[in-house]
Amino acid sequence: MPEISSEEVQNILQKYQSKINVQLGEPVPEKFNADAKPVTKEFLEFKDEYLPKHFSWYEQAANYAENLLHLKPSEEKEKAYQESIDICHLDITPTGAYSFSFLGAAIIALLGVILSFALFQGSMFMIVFFVGSAAGMILPFGNIPMVFANSWRMAASNQMVLSVFYVVSYMRHTSNLELAIEFASKHLSPPLALDLRKVMWDVETQKYENVKESLDAYLETWKKWNVEFVEAMHLIEGSLYEGAEERRLGMLDKSLTVILEETYEKMLHYAQNLKGPITMLHMLGIILPILGLVILPLMVSFMEGIQWYHISALYNLGLPFLVYYMGTSILASRPTGYGDTDISEDPELADEKKMSMEFFGIKLKMDPLYLCIGIAVVCILIGFSPIYLHALGVKDFGFGGEDALSECGSKFCFMGYKQSQKLVDEAGNPTIIGPFGLGASILSVGIILGIGLAIGLYYKLKSTNVIEIRNRSKELENEFASALFQLGNRLGDGIPAEIAFSKVASSMEGSISGQFFQFVADNITRQGMSVDQAIFDPHHGALLAFPSALIESSMKVLTESAKKSPLVAAQALINISQYIKQMHTVNERLQDLMSETISSMKSQIKFLTPVISGIVIGITSMITTILGKLSTQMKKIQEGSATGAGMPGGLTDMFGDGIPAFYFQLIVGLYVIQLAYILTILINGIENGSDKLGEKYNLGINVTKGTMIYCFLATVVMIGFNFVAGSILGAGK
């Protein structure tokens, strides 16, 4: 045996002496600060891995703003800031958050003024718009920590029913709060997993003496937002002091019942109060703006100075932000839910987020981003062809019969550039403006089609395979309660777990649960694995085909309780089956509560908004064509009239240059895509809470479908209405 040096002996003595001093209440060394934040390496690594990336960007910006401006908020606002900062674990101070609200607004105002001079010839409208928008952004920028905290709370509260379920399931067979919380933190995903791990680390770093103190301090942050979770956890803590086993188990059961019943009650009130805000959002964000576009062509034709980018600033910047802000306010009041688990960030499913392609018998995996960028680039190049063909000097051409008053000599021009009636260049010649042609308007639809398909297909291709895996796991979860009940009964009969899996698999043959249990049984019989390996093996375990935290935790309870006795394992599984059935029942009732509101909003995204917008752009194109033709005809009449010069201002002064339908279509099309994107996030948040996988999948469906409906209708209605306008004007000659 190698000799131990005196230095090593001293290190060992000091290590255990410090532990004894702490346990006996001796003075703690000066370097230990009980109020300091935990700085364990594991916690910091876990935090860096799972905190959203935009948190770190905001942290850097807020810390920079604090050093630059150092504006201190009021005492009341500072308290609200600190509460939000603590909830989502931000490394900033209230002063930094408050300073950033002014610095961010100032940067937007400065950039807006620079853009106004660089791109829009110093347009006073754009300067006022950007400066006014920047002033209006001070409050939203100041509320960013509150928004992050609300997002964190929603994501965490979405997991609270499951967290109570995990803790209760574990404590039924092992009455140890510390192990139960550790068990829950391992099977939950962030952010609640991060919170529970911090509860444990606060004990390890001696910030609190025991788990109960640390947990109580954490629960204080939820008293204002989620009383049912606090009540449930206090019932779980109370079960530790019960001497009788029956009363202890009764308190554990009561904790899960409390959070389920109160969750349903709060969601009931939320659903009832949701109709008013949703109706207002629908009117202000969808109906009024789209119907307002019908009036805009008339307004801009009779008013000088209004350009297409003025309308775009309102419709593609101002209104989407307003809709998003209203939507997040609605989501902020959402109570605890029982949402779906996001498995999209699981590294083992990385290949499922890629496209499968086959070349000459060779299967390849490719990121769909490249395909989507290619689609967008091709469509955008085609859509903008009227602009760069005109810039290259390509002669315009037309179709639809001859028209002497038309710039191209035909009823309908491809590009449709014409001389401005108001604007002149440096030499005093009329400025050439456009494109007003029907061909250009139709091709502009390709730009929207490319952008919408690129966004929609990207999300759809990235999430389709993963959502199928989760749906299969959800099918298993839905029938898992009865499967666990059967497995528990087999174990209760004294049958070993290795044989029980095979028997239950044969009795449930053809079902998803039967496939899962057969998978486990095959691993045991064919590969000689233990029950634990057959389920949890990282390469061949049954959970690889069914990635579900609920199933994983249930099987973990089985393997842990089986160490005590088969009867304990049997009772644990039977109780878990009852819990799962209760949670499933409450979740179905919650979905029923939301069904009316959700179905109405889905119809708006998938059908009503694209249809209304497509018809409106067709009407807009027709009005623009008619006003343009009338302006040209009146100009010819005035030039040929002997008294035309004596007319006050001339007839043509009634009309401005107008705005090409090309730009109108781009503005409306982008607004349709933005609405589909924002409202999909809102619907998913109302229905499922924080569920990024479901959000991506629904974005893929809604953006793709809405864009295609809009583009089809806009094209058909534009062609139809322009031919009607052409025939009317032709008949009036």
N, C-alpha and C positions, 0 to 999 in steps of 0.2 A: 504494500500500500504506500503511495507517495506521501511524503511528509507535508503537513500543512504549515505554511509560514505564519509567523506571528502577526503580520499585517492582515492576512485573511481572517485570522481568529478575531482580531480587533474589529474588522468590518462586520463579522457575524454578530459579535456582542453588541455593537452600536445599533445594528438593525433591529435586534430583538429588544434591546433596552428602550428604543424609541417607541416600539409597539406597546411595551408594558407601561411606559409613562403615559401614553395617550389613554390606554384602557383604565388606568388607575387615577386618571384626572390630574396628573402632574403637569407642570407648566409646559406648554407647547413651544418648541423652538421658534425664534423670532421670524425665521424665513417662512413659516407657515401662516397663511392668511385665510381665515375661515370664510371671509366674505369674498374672496377672489373667485373669478370665474374658473371653472374646471378647465385645465389645459392638458388633459391626458392626450397622448398621441392618438389613441384609438378614436376618441371623440372628435378631434380635429379632422382626422382622415375621413371619418364617417360624414361629418358635416360638409367637408369640401366635395365629397362624392355625390351627395344627395340634395344639397341645397340648389335651387334653380340658378342657372348661370346669370340671369338678369339681376339676381340679388347682388352678385359680386360687382357687376357693372354699376349698379346704383350705389353700392357701398363706396366704390372709388370716387364716383361723382360727388356724393354727399360729403365725403371727407375732404375732397378738394375744395368744395364750396365753403366748408367750415373754415378752412385755412385762409381762403380768399376774402370772404365777407364777414363771417362770424356774427351772424344775426341771431340774437337769442329770442326764443318765443316766450309768450306769456306763461305764467306758472301753470295755469289750467291746461293750456295747449301742450306744454312740456310734459305734463303727466300723461296726457293721451298719447303723445309720441312715444314715450318710454314704454308704455304698456304694449303698443303695437310692435316696437323694436324687440322687446323681450319675447313676444309670442313667436315671431318668425326668425329669431336668432340672428338679427342683423348686427354687424360690427360697425355701428354708427352711433352718433349722439343726437338728441333732439335738436341741438343747435345746427348740426350738419344737415339734417332733414329740412329744417326751416330755411336755412341759407340756400339750399339747392332750389327751393321753389322760386326764389327771385332770380338766381343765377340762370336757371333753365329758361325762364320766361325772357330774360334779357338776351340770351343767346338766340332764341327763336325770333325775337323782334329784329335783332341785328341781321341774321341770315335772311329774314324776309325782306328787309329793306334792300339788302345787296341783290337778292334775286329780282326784286321789282325793277331795279335799275338795269341789271344785266340782261334780263329776258323780256321784260314787259315795258321797255322804254320809260321807266320811271312812273308807271301808272299810279296815280294817287289812290285809286280804288284798292290796288294790291298792297300799297304801303299801309293804308288804313286797316285793311283786312288782316295783314300779318301783325301789325302792332296791336290791334284790338284783340286778335286771337291770343297773342302772347300775354296780354293783360288778363284775359280770361283763363289762361293756363296756370296762373299763380296758385289758385286754390286747388285744382287737380294735382299739380306738382307737389304742393304741400301735403296732400292726402295720400301720396304714394305709400308711405309706411302703413297707413290704415288699409289701403287696397291690398297690399301684400299680406297684411295680417288677416283680412277677411278671406283672401284666397287660401291662406294657410289654415284658417279655422274651418273653412268649408271642406277642404281636403281631409283635414284631421277628423272633423265631425262625421264625415262620410264613413270613417273606419271605426267609430266608437262602439257601434253595436257589435261588430266583430271583435273588438278588443275586450269588451266585457265577456263575450262568449268564450274567448280563449282563456282569460283569467279564471272564469268560473269552471270551465271544463278541466283545467289543470288542478284547481284547488279542490275539486270533488274527491280526487284520489290522493292528493298531497297538499296538506294544509300549510303551505309556505308561500307567503305573499311575494317574497323576493324572487323565488324561482318561477312563480306564476307570471310576474311582470316580465321577467327575462324571457320566458316562453312566448309571451304575447309580442314582445318587441322583435323577436326573431321571425315571426310569421306574418307580421304586418309590414306594409310598405311605408316609405316616408309619406307624409311628414310625421304621423303619429309614432312610427317606429323611432324616429329621432328624438321625439319628446320623451318616450318611455326609456330610451337608453340614457338620456340625460338625467332622468330620475335616478337611475342606477349609478351613473358616474358621479352625481352629486354626493352620493353616499361613499363611494370609493375615494373621492378626494376629500372626505370628511367635512364637507359643507354642512351635512346633516348627520345626526348620529345613527339613524336607522332608516329603513325604506319607508316606513309609515310617515315619518316627518317629511321626507323628501316628496312623497306622493301627495301629502296634504298641501304642501306648498305649491305643487304643480296644479292641484285641483282648484286652488284659489283663483287661478287665471281663467277658469271656466265657469265660475259661479254666475258671472254676468251673462254668459252666452249659452251655456248648456247645463242647466241645473240637473236634468235627468241623469247625465253622465256622472256628475258629482254624487248624486244620491246613490246610484248603483255602486260606485266604488266604495262609498262609506258603508254600505251594507256588506260588501265583500270584506272590508276591514273588520266590521263587527263580527263576522263569522269566526274570526280567529279567537274571540273571547268566549265562544259558546262551548260549554263542557259536554253537552249532549250531542251526539253525532247527528241525530234526527233534526235538531234545531239548527245546527251548523249548515247542513245541506239545504234546509228550508230557506235560510237567509241567502244562500248562494242562488237558489232558484228565483227568489224574490227579486234579486238585483237585476237579473236578465229580464224578468217580467216588467219591472219598473221602466227600464230604458226603452223596451219595445212599445209599451202602451203610451208612454209620454211622447215618444217619437211620432206615433200615429196621430196623437191629439194635436201636436204642434204643426205637423204637416197638413192636417185638415184645415186649420186656421190659415196657414200660408196659402193653400190652394184657393180658399174662399176670397182672400184679399188680393189674389194675383190678377183677377180679371180686369180691374180698373187700370192698373199700371200697364198691362199688356195692351189694352185697347188704346190708351193714350200713346204708347210707343208705336202702335200700328198706324194711327192717324198722323202723328207728327213725323214719323220716320219713313213712312211708305206712301200712304194715300195722297196727302197734301203735296209733298215734293214732286211726285210723278205727275199728278194732275196739273201742277203748276207749270210743267214743261210745255203744256199745250198753249199756254198764254205767252210764254217767253218768245216764240218766233214773232208774234205780233208786236210785242213790246220792243224787241231789239230792232225791228224794221222801222219803227216810228220814232225811236230814240237814238240819238247819236252817242257815240263813245262807249257803248256796251260791246265787249268782246267775248269770244268764247271762253277765254281763260278766267274771266270774272265769274261766269256761271260754273266753271269747273272748280274754282276755289270754294264756292258754296256747296256744290253737290258732291265733290270728291274729297273734300277736306273737312269742311264745317259740319255738314249733316252726318257723315259716318261717325265722326267723333261724338256728336251729340247722341246718336243712337247707341253707340258703344257705352257711353257714360251712363245713360239711362238704364241700359241692360245690366251693367255691373251693379248699379244701385238696387235693382230688383234682385239680383243674385245674392247681394250682401245680406239680405234678410232671410235667406233660405235656412231652415233649421236642420238638425241632424237628419241624415238620410241613411239608406242602406244601399250604397251604389256598387257598381261593378269594379272589380280589381283591374288595375292597369298592368298588363304583362308585357307591354310593348318595349319596355326598357330592359327586359331580361336578356342578358348577353347570349344565352343559349338559343334565342329566337332571332338572332341577327340575320341569318340566312333567309328566314321567312319574310323579311321586309325587302327582299330583292326580287327582281323579275327573273323568271326562268326562261331561257332562250336556247334553241337548239340549232346548231350549224353543222351540217354534214355528220349527223349522229353524235355530235359532241354537245353536251348540255352545259350551258354557261349561266352564271348568276350575275346580274348587272343592277346597279343602283338605278331606279326609275328616274332619278333627277336628270340624267343625261338625255333620256328620251323626251321628257317633258320640256326641257330647254330647247331641244331641237324642234319640237312641234311649235312652241311659242315663236321662235326665231323665224321659221318659214312663214307662218301665218302673218306675223307682223310685217315682214318684208313685202309680202303680197298686198297686204292692206294699205301700206303707205306708198305703194307704187305710183298712184296718181300724183303725189307730191314730188317724188324724186324724178319721175319721167318728165314732168313739167320743168323742173330745174335743169334737166339735161337738154331741154329744147325740143322734145318730141312733140310733133304736131297733134293737136287734139282731133278726135274723130267722134262720130255719133251714130245713132240708129233711131228707128221709129219714124222714118219719113222726113221729107225736107221741111225746113223752117227758116225763112229768110231772116227772122229776127234773132235767131240763135247764134251764139258765138262760133259754133262748129258747123252750122248749116243744117243741122238735123234737129228733130224734136227733143231728143235726149242726148246729151253729151257725155263722153266718158269722164273727162276731167272737169270741164265747165269753169275755166278761169275767165274772169271778166274785169273790165276797168271799174275802179271804185268811183262812186259819184261824189265822195267827200274827201278822200285822201289823195294827196299828191306827193311825188318824190321831190328830191332836191332840185331837179331841173324844172319843176312845175308841171310835169306830166302826171296823168292819173295813175295811181298805184294799181297794180294787177293783184286781184284778190281771188280766193277760191280755196279748194275745189268745190263748185256747186253742182257738178254733174251727177246724174243718177248712177253712173258706173262707179264713180268714186265713193258715193254713199253706200252702195252695195258692198264694195270691196272693204270698206271700213269695218263692216261686220266681221270680217275675217280676223281683224286685230283682237276684237273681244272674244271671238271663238278661240283663238290661239291662247290668250291669257287665261280664260276660264278653263279650257281643257287642260292646260299645263298644270294649273293649281289643283283642279279636281282629280285628274289622273294620278298626280304625284301622291296625294293623300290616299287615294283609293288603292293604288298598287302597293304602297308601303304598309297598308293596314289590313288588306283583304285576307291574306293567309293567316295573320296573327289573330284576327277577329274570328276566323273559322275555328282555330284552336281553342280560343276562349269560349265560343259558343258550344263547342263539344264539351268543354269542362263545365259550363253552366248546365247543360243537359244532365251531366253526371251529378252536379250539385242538387238539381231539382228532384232527382229520384234517389239521392244518396241517403236520405233519412230512412226510407224503408229498407235500403240495402244494409245500412248500419244496424238497424233493428234485427234483421235476420242474422247478421254476423254475430251480434251480441247474444242472441238466443243460442246459436251454435256453441259459442264459447261457454255460455251458462250451462250447457249440457255436459260440459267437461271435455269437449273435443279440443285438441290442440289447435292453435292458431294456424299452423301450417296446413292442416287438413280442412279447417273451417273455411278458408278462402276458396278451396277447390269445390267444396259442397255448395257454397252460396253462389259461386260462378255458374255451376251446372243448373241450379234452380232458377237463375236469372238470365239464362242464355238468350241472346238476341238483344239484350238491353245494353245501354252504355255502362251501367254499373257492372253487368256481367262481364263486359270486355275488360274493365279495370281489374276486377277480382281474378279473372282468368290470366291476365298479364302477370299479376303477383304470383298466382299458383304456378305458372310456367317457369318463372324465375326460380321458384323454390325447388320444383321437381327436376327441371332440365339442367339448371346451372348450379344447383346445390347451394343456393344462397339462403341466408337466414331471412326471417320475416322483415327485419329492419333493412337489410341490404336489398331485398326484392322490391321494396317500396321506395327507398331513398337513395339507392346507388346512383352516383352522378352520371354514369355512362349507360346503365341498363335498367335503372329503376322505373317502376310503373308511372311515377309522377312526371317523367319526361314527356309522356304522351298526353298527360292531363295536368297541365300546370295550373293548379288552383291552391291558393293559400288555405281555403276552407278544408279541402280534402287533405292537404298536407298536415294541417294541425290536428285534424281528427285522427289520422293515422299515427301521428306522433303521440297523441294521448293514448292510443291503443298500445303502442310499443312500450311507453313508460309505465302504464298501469299493469301491463302483462308481467312486468318484473315482480309485481307484488303477488298476484295470483290470477288465474283465469277468471274467477268470479268477479274480482275487482275490475278486470278489463271488460267483462261482459256488461256489468252495470254502467261503466263509463260510456261504452258505446251506445247503450240504450238511452241514456240521458242525453248524449250528444245528438242522437237522432231526433229526440223531442225538441231540443233547442233549435236545430236546423229547420224543423217543420214550423216552429213558431216564427222564426225570422223570415222564412219564405212566405208565410201567410201575411205578415205585416207588410212585406215588400210588395206583394200583389195588391193589397189594399191601397198602398201609396201610389202605385201606378194607376189604379182606377181613379184616384182623386185628381191626378194630373192629366188624365187622358183627354178631356175636353179641350183644355187650354193648349196642350201640346199638339193635338191633331189640327187645331185651327192654325197654329203658327207654322206647322209643317206644310200645310196647304198653301200658305202665303209664300213660303220660300220656293216650293217646288213648282207651283203653278200660277197663282194669282199675280205675284209681282212680275215674273217674266212676261206673262200674257199682257197685263196692263201696259208695261213698259214697251213691249213690241208694238202694240197698237198705237201708243202715244208717239213713238218715233216715226211711224208711218204717217200719222196725221201731221206731225211737224215737218216731215219731208215734203208733203203735199202743199202745206201752207207756204213753205219757203219757195217752192217752185212757182206757185201761183203769184206770190208777191214779186218774185224776180222777173217773171214774164210781164206782169202788169207794169212794173217800173220801166222795163225796156220799151214796151209798147207806148207808154205815155211820153217817154223821152222822144220816140220817133214822131208821135203826134205833135208834140211841142215844137220839134225842129221843123216840121212841115207846116206849121200853122203860122199864118201871117201875123196873127195877134199874140202868138206865144210869148214874144218878148215882153209884152205888156202885162202879162199875168203876174200877180204879186208873188214873187218867189218862184213861180213856175210850178206846174203839177208835180214834177219829179221831186220837189223838195219835201213832198209828203212822205217819201220813202227813204229809208237809209239803205246801207249796203246789205244789211241782214247778216246772219251767221250761217255758214254752210251746214247742211244736214250731216256732212262728214263729221264735223266736230260735235254736233248735237248727239249723234249716235254714239260717239266715243264716250261722251260724258254720261249718257244714260246707261250704256252697257257696263261701264266701270262701276257705276252706282249699283246696278243689279248684282254684280259679282261681290261688291263690298257688303251689300245687305245680306246676301246669301251666306257669306262668311260670318258676319257678326251675329245674325239671328240663329245660325246653326250652333255657335258657341253658347248662346243664351239658352236655346232649347235643351242642349245637352246638359248644361249646368242646372237647369230647373229639374230635369228628369232624373239625372244620374249624379248630380253633384260634381265632384272633380273626377272625371273619367277621361283621360287624354286619349286612350285608344278609341273609345266610342266617339269622341269628338273628331278625331282624324278620319275615321271611317265615314261618319255622317257628312263631314266636309267634302269628302271625295264624291259621295252620291249627290248631295244637294247642289254643290257648285257646278258639277258636270251637267246634271239634268237641267238646272235653271238656266245655265248658259246656252245649252243647245235649244231649249224651247224659245228663249228670247231671240237668239240669232235667226232661227227659222221664221218666227213670226215677223220680226223686224224686216227681214228680206222680202217675204211675201207681201206684207202690207205696204212697204215702200214701193214695190213694183206696181202693185194694184192701184194704189192711190195716185201715183205719178201718171199712170196711163189714163186714169179718170181725169186728172187735172189737165193733161195734154189734150184730151179729146174736147174738154169744155173750152179751153182757150182757143183750140183750133176751130171749133164751131163758131166762136165769137168773132172771128176775123171778118 
